[in-house]
Amino acid sequence: MPKRYRLQYLPIFWDDLLQALLYIRDVLENPLAAQRLADQVEQGILEHLENPTNAAIYKTTRSRRLPYYWFPVGNYMVLYVVDNDVMEVRRFAYGSRDLTKIVV
């Protein structure tokens, strides 16, 4: 039987996601694209929950107790860590952003 993981989110992940969705909906005036992005993020997280360590590791110069895993969703990335049986979703970021400032 495969290992089962619990899903947790940091509050800053929700802040990141909301900012992106509001930008797409209000500034770009594309509510359908915002909804589509929200659905794709949810789907991607649930897919990775089945085997969260089977994703790319975000390489940093800083030594970390837990590596950051990531996967793309359109032009964005979802970043998370795995700690024992918990997949903790930490950040949602625009792909071309300097992530060294937000991956802590």
Helices and strands as residue ranges (DSSP letters): E 6-9, H 11-22, I 23-27, H 31-49, E 56-58, E 68-73, E 76-83, E 86-94, G 99-101
